[in-house]
Amino acid sequence: MTGFGVGEVSLGEGRVLAEIRSVNQRFLDVRPRLPRELAELALFAEHVVRERLRRGRIELVVRTEGPVLASATLDVARARGVFRQLAALRDELAPGSELPLSLLGSVPDLFVPPAGPEIAALRDAVRGAIEAAIVAMEAMCRAEGEALCADLSARAKSLRKLLDAVMAQADGLRDVVQRRLRERIERLLAGTDVALDPGRLELEVALIVDKSDFTEEVTRLRSHLDQLESALSAGGSEPVGRRLDFLLQEMVREANTLGAKAQDATVSQLVVGMKVELERLREQVQNVE
């Protein structure tokens, strides 16, 4: 499900802000982006997201506004040692040449970032901002989910009406199939001396009619539809997307079998309508967790 949320937490004289965007995806893919001063907290930020979410492609942006930490301090002892070594190298290679202090600026890790309680406070602020952003995003997802549930329920009702129409046609379809088979056999035997055993003819007709009976498929479709509507109306917090997807796969299979058995143009048209609704349901269910 798609969603967007923003969260912020005050820290020191500044604040930590988090923005989170989600795009529907079957699995969870978290992509954090943090500024250079927070780079060491990237894995921590991803972990906070994974604690709360199960699926989706998640883009997380964490940034700061204003001073949230004390300035990094110079490691004086290390700077002196580096400068002495540079001076010794200068005396060996180019005696008397100038050795500017600016060279120390290119030496990594001369400035030590804050540690201890300040880092712990920063981690707490990052967590708080991310969790607030997730809450806002989930509120948007819930609103979208309610609209999606209403659409799925409406399509399920349309599907049930089509099933009822199929069964209404099935009531007189058996007699129609029997009559058509007898008429066809009579046309084939017209002008011939072949005589058929009436009992055998009735048996063959009954077998063919039985093969075209789709009551079993309609019964299973109704059962699956009942389970689908029950899952939609449950309103629980547990994920139902995979269950709905499985039910719809089974319903498509039953609809295909029903269409293959149907020997009536009206029923075939109704089955086509069912397949259209089932395909729309399957597309929508891909957005359900």
Sequence and secondary structure as in RCSB ss.txt:
>XXXX:A:sequence
MTGFGVGEVSLGEGRVLAEIRSVNQRFLDVRPRLPRELAELALFAEHVVRERLRRGRIELVVRTEGPVLASATLD
VARARGVFRQLAALRDELAPGSELPLSLLGSVPDLFVPPAGPEIAALRDAVRGAIEAAIVAMEAMCRAEGEALCA
DLSARAKSLRKLLDAVMAQADGLRDVVQRRLRERIERLLAGTDVALDPGRLELEVALIVDKSDFTEEVTRLRSHL
DQLESALSAGGSEPVGRRLDFLLQEMVREANTLGAKAQDATVSQLVVGMKVELERLREQVQNVE
>XXXX:A:secstr
  EEEEEEEEETTEEEEEEEEEE  SSEEEEEE  GGGGGGHHHHHHHHHHH  SEEEEEEEEEES  S   EE 
HHHHHHHHHHHHHHHHHHSTT    GGGGGGSTT EE   THHHHHHHHHHHHHHHHHHHHHHHHHHHHHHHHHH
HHHHHHHHHHHHHHHHHHHHHHHHHHHHHHHHHHHHHHHTTS     HHHHHHHHHHHHHHT  HHHHHHHHHHH
HHHHHHHHH  SS  HHHHHHHHHHHHHHHHHHHHH   HHHHHHHHHHHHHHHHHHHHHTT  
